[in-house]
Amino acid sequence: MHPVISFGAVRIPAYALFTWLGALTACAIAWPALRRAGLSAPRRLTMLAAAAVSFLVCARLWNMVVNPGNFLSMPWYALKLAGLSLYGGLAGAAAAMLLCARAAGVSPLRVLDAMTVPGGVAFCLARIGCFLNGCCGGVATNSPFGVAFPKEDLTGSLPGILSFVGNRPVHPTQLYELVGAAAALAVIAALDRTGGRIPGTRFLCYAALFSLVRLAVLPLRVLPYPAAVKNVLYPGLYLGVIAVSAAGICLLKRNYRANTEQPRRQS
């Protein structure tokens, strides 16, 4: 792959490039969406900054829990895009956005809905960086989907490079998750076109679909985590998110029907 992308004499790590590109694209998409959710420009800026910082901090903290061996050679406070776990970051970002929404007096559900597509797009772009970098890859395979990472790129000079794979074909789990996340975004777009979307259902629907994708790809990933984390904690986490999201959608729909039918009965 191409862990380093060259622009003339300038060499930029692919993972960092696409991660920052994803973050900036997400902010550009979120800006008008948050305005429609009722946030002023200063509050939008505050929310996006708080979400970004909370994502990085909580992603690092969660990674310290599930992968403590990662910090034997890297201090926990290292300012680098390594040693981060996605769901810890998402939980931190969501908490920051909910607090900002409450402080601004706007609907938290509308804020979460507004950030759903930007978050999905950011993930897809970051996974391109993962693929080019060679991190977050899968187990060896002889299937037609296997990708052989060029041996000359696997120098180990960048964090996460799959130096243990050599030039054996592996499952490109980065691309599997990218396609799954993009498909989930397409489902959300299709639901939006049907009209009558209930606040909160876009976020919960995407959370369930995205977790389903992660659950399906999990057995194919190579993770340097303890067996209990990969085989128990993460499957339980994904199933829990799916169950809670499904229950939340049902509850929101029930409350919406109750609120819309009550005025009709009174009239």
C-alpha positions in Angstrom: 0.0 0.0 0.0 1.1 3.6 0.4 1.7 4.5 4.1 3.3 7.8 3.0 1.9 10.0 0.2 4.2 12.3 -1.6 3.3 15.7 -3.0 6.5 16.6 -4.6 9.1 17.0 -1.9 6.3 16.9 0.8 5.7 13.5 2.4 2.6 13.0 4.5 1.5 9.9 6.4 -1.6 8.5 4.6 -3.4 7.7 7.8 -2.9 11.3 9.2 -3.9 12.8 5.9 -7.2 11.0 5.5 -8.0 11.2 9.2 -7.7 15.0 9.1 -9.5 15.1 5.8 -12.3 13.2 7.3 -12.5 15.5 10.3 -12.5 18.6 8.2 -15.1 17.2 5.8 -17.3 16.2 8.7 -17.1 19.7 10.1 -18.0 21.2 6.8 -21.1 18.9 6.5 -22.1 19.4 10.1 -22.0 23.2 10.1 -25.2 23.8 8.1 -26.9 20.7 9.7 -26.2 22.0 13.2 -27.6 25.4 12.1 -30.8 23.7 11.1 -30.9 22.0 14.5 -31.0 25.5 16.1 -27.4 26.3 17.0 -25.9 29.7 16.5 -22.4 29.9 14.9 -20.5 30.3 18.2 -22.3 27.4 19.7 -21.7 25.3 16.6 -18.0 26.0 16.8 -17.9 25.2 20.5 -19.7 22.0 20.0 -17.5 20.8 17.2 -14.3 21.7 19.2 -15.6 20.0 22.3 -16.6 16.9 20.4 -13.2 16.6 18.7 -11.3 16.9 22.0 -13.6 14.5 23.8 -13.3 12.0 21.0 -9.5 12.0 21.2 -9.4 11.9 25.0 -12.0 9.1 25.4 -10.6 7.1 22.4 -7.2 7.1 24.2 -8.7 6.2 27.6 -10.8 3.3 26.1 -7.7 2.0 24.3 -5.8 2.0 27.5 -8.4 -0.3 29.0 -8.8 -2.7 26.1 -5.1 -2.7 24.9 -2.8 -1.8 27.8 0.1 -3.4 26.1 0.0 -0.7 23.5 1.3 1.8 26.1 4.4 -0.1 27.1 6.3 1.7 24.3 4.1 4.8 24.1 3.1 7.1 26.9 -0.6 7.5 27.4 -0.4 11.3 26.9 1.4 11.0 23.5 0.0 13.5 21.0 -0.2 11.2 18.0 -2.9 9.5 16.0 -2.3 6.1 17.6 -3.6 4.1 20.5 -7.2 5.2 19.8 -10.3 3.1 20.0 -13.3 4.2 18.0 -16.2 3.4 20.3 -14.5 5.2 23.2 -14.1 8.2 21.0 -17.7 8.1 19.8 -19.0 7.9 23.3 -17.0 10.9 24.4 -18.0 12.9 21.4 -21.7 12.1 21.9 -21.5 13.1 25.5 -19.9 16.4 24.7 -22.5 17.1 22.0 -25.3 16.3 24.4 -24.0 18.6 27.1 -23.5 21.4 24.5 -27.1 20.9 23.2 -28.5 21.0 26.7 -26.5 24.2 27.4 -27.9 25.8 24.2 -31.4 24.7 24.9 -31.8 22.8 21.6 -33.1 19.2 21.1 -30.3 16.7 21.8 -31.9 14.2 19.4 -31.8 16.7 16.5 -28.1 17.4 17.3 -27.3 13.7 17.2 -29.3 13.4 13.9 -27.3 16.3 12.5 -24.0 14.7 13.3 -24.9 11.2 12.0 -23.9 11.7 8.3 -20.8 13.8 9.1 -19.6 11.1 11.5 -20.2 8.4 8.9 -18.4 10.3 6.2 -15.4 10.9 8.5 -15.2 7.2 9.3 -15.2 6.2 5.7 -12.4 8.6 4.8 -10.3 7.5 7.8 -10.7 3.9 6.7 -9.1 4.8 3.4 -6.1 6.1 5.4 -6.1 2.8 7.4 -6.0 0.8 4.2 -3.2 2.8 2.7 -1.3 2.7 6.0 -1.7 -1.0 6.5 -3.2 -0.8 9.9 -6.5 -2.3 11.2 -6.1 -5.2 8.8 -7.5 -8.7 8.8 -6.4 -12.3 9.0 -4.6 -14.1 6.2 -6.9 -15.5 3.5 -6.9 -17.3 0.2 -10.2 -15.9 -0.8 -10.5 -13.6 -3.9 -10.9 -10.7 -1.6 -7.5 -11.0 -0.1 -5.0 -8.1 -0.5 -1.3 -8.6 -0.3 0.3 -5.6 1.3 3.6 -4.9 -0.5 6.5 -6.1 1.6 8.6 -3.0 0.9 5.9 -0.9 2.5 5.8 -2.9 5.7 8.7 -1.3 7.4 7.2 -0.9 10.8 8.2 2.8 10.8 4.6 3.8 11.2 2.3 2.7 14.0 0.0 -0.2 13.1 1.9 -1.4 10.0 1.1 -5.1 9.5 4.8 -6.2 9.6 3.8 -9.6 10.9 1.8 -10.4 7.7 4.7 -10.2 5.2 3.3 -10.4 1.7 0.5 -12.9 2.5 -3.0 -11.9 1.3 -5.2 -10.7 4.1 -8.8 -9.7 4.4 -9.0 -5.9 3.7 -11.2 -5.3 6.7 -10.6 -1.6 6.4 -12.5 -1.7 3.1 -15.2 -4.1 4.4 -16.0 -1.6 7.1 -15.8 1.4 4.7 -18.3 -0.3 2.4 -20.6 -1.3 5.3 -20.5 2.2 6.7 -21.3 3.7 3.3 -24.1 1.3 2.8 -25.6 2.3 6.2 -25.4 6.0 5.1 -27.3 5.0 1.9 -30.0 3.4 4.1 -30.2 6.6 6.2 -30.6 8.7 3.0 -33.3 6.4 1.7 -35.2 6.7 5.0 -34.9 10.5 4.9 -36.5 10.6 1.5 -39.6 8.8 2.7 -40.3 11.9 4.9 -41.8 12.0 8.4 -38.5 11.2 10.1 -38.8 11.2 13.9 -36.0 13.1 15.7 -33.4 10.7 17.0 -34.3 7.8 14.7 -31.6 8.7 12.1 -28.9 8.5 14.7 -30.2 5.3 16.3 -30.7 3.6 13.0 -27.2 4.4 11.9 -25.8 3.3 15.3 -27.5 -0.1 14.9 -26.4 -0.6 11.3 -22.9 0.5 11.9 -22.5 -1.8 15.0 -23.9 -4.6 12.9 -21.2 -4.0 10.3 -18.5 -3.9 13.0 -19.9 -7.2 14.5 -19.8 -8.9 11.2 -16.2 -7.8 10.4 -14.8 -8.4 13.9 -13.9 -12.2 13.4 -11.8 -11.2 10.3 -9.8 -8.5 12.1 -6.4 -8.9 13.6 -6.5 -7.2 17.0 -3.7 -7.1 19.5 -6.2 -7.3 22.3 -6.7 -9.9 25.0 -9.0 -12.8 23.9 -11.7 -11.7 26.3 -11.8 -8.3 24.7 -12.2 -9.5 21.2 -14.4 -12.5 21.9 -16.6 -11.2 24.7 -16.3 -7.4 25.3 -16.6 -6.2 21.8 -19.3 -8.6 20.6 -21.3 -7.7 23.7 -20.7 -4.0 23.1 -21.9 -4.2 19.5 -25.0 -6.3 20.4 -25.8 -4.0 23.2 -25.7 -0.9 20.9 -27.9 -2.7 18.4 -30.4 -3.7 21.1 -30.5 -0.3 22.8 -30.8 1.5 19.4 -33.7 -0.8 18.3 -35.5 -0.2 21.6 -34.9 3.5 21.4 -36.4 3.6 17.9 -39.5 1.7 19.0 -39.9 4.1 22.0 -39.5 7.2 19.9 -42.1 6.0 17.4 -44.5 5.1 20.2 -44.2 8.5 21.8 -44.5 10.2 18.4 -47.7 8.3 17.6 -49.1 9.1 21.1 -48.3 12.8 20.7 -49.8 13.0 17.2 -53.0 11.0 18.0 -53.8 12.9 21.2 -54.7 16.2 19.5 -56.9 14.3 17.0 -58.9 12.7 19.8 -59.3 16.0 21.6 -60.6 17.7 18.4 
